[in-house]
Amino acid sequence: MKIFVTGAAGFIGFQTCRKLAGTPHEVIALDNLNDYYDIQLKWDRLSELGFEKEKVVSQKPVLSNKFPNLYFIRGSLESKEDILSLFSHQHFEVVIHLAAQAGVRYSLQNPDTYISSNIGGFFNILEACRHFPVKHLLFASSSSVYGLNEKIPFSPADNTDHPISLYAATKKSNELMAYTYHELFKIPVSGLRFFTVYGPWGRPDMAYFSFTKNILEKKEIKVFNHGNQMRDFTYIDDITSGILGLMDAAVADPEKFGFNIYNLGNHQPVKLIDFIELLESLLGLSSIKKYLPGQPGDVTVTYADISTSVRDFAYHPDTHIKEGLQKFVDWYRGYYRV
């Protein structure tokens, strides 16, 4: 199949492309390489996929020097004309839309970016799939859409009408937009609500990443809500296996997969203070903690009900938090030469 992956220089997009690299599929990957966090990390991810910085050209597919089935384009989803032109020439069969402006707290400071990227960019993807039909569109949603829901674990069937951050609101909007386009134009589409994804090559703005950095540098770490919140930490390999497992199932049985929303989580929430203690033990260092109240936009608990994902595409996360965190620590020490 010919697969289009957006957000290819981002954490989940990069790891998804890496899993697709060397397969029989032809993969066209896109990213705008914005500077939300360290752009060198994004270039290094692309280097792992076989793309040299000096050879990357805007709006032009460049072939990987490592994988003969993998191409990269530097481009923006916010240019509707460019996206429609790309779809008209490439005839994609599957779209895996992972590009977005991420971050709950950053959405309080730079809301415009979330509207243009998460709403406008996704609209352009939907329009492209409308005019150039695909076998299936998969897109990234977020556990943030559950907002202040008190019922746990969170089920895709739960009400999600009360997001408490603009980031969450844009992801909820994506789900509504996707449903509308499915109903009007029969686009087969699945949304995936990711739960606190972590692992090698991760995002520096995530707490586990900054905790590791500050502990190693013997700097203070900020522990919000006094460490009492819980997160359903999900290892990156379990996420990418879920994405590709759903893709294969949806293409094989299109009648079953018209419009669906799924959770991809570990189904094993961990208390933040316990997570910090585990990280300390893996690093062999103690942290300097500054306990603070909860922040606006942060939810207290995330906990994924994955029963429909298990039923529909045999999703089975099997990476224990200690194993996954050890792999991240090993990567971090190697990448930053600590």
PyMOL commands that set and color helices and strands:
alter all, ss='L'
color gray80, all
select helices_A, chain A and resi 11-20+39-48+53-55+80-90+106-109+111-131+143-146+166-185+207-216+225-227+236-252+272-283+307-313+321-335
alter helices_A, ss='H'
color red, helices_A
select strands_A, chain A and resi 2-6+26-31+62-63+70-74+94-97+136-142+189-194+197-198+220-224+230-231+234-235+259-264+270-271+288-292
alter strands_A, ss='S'
color yellow, strands_A
deselect
rebuild
show_as cartoon
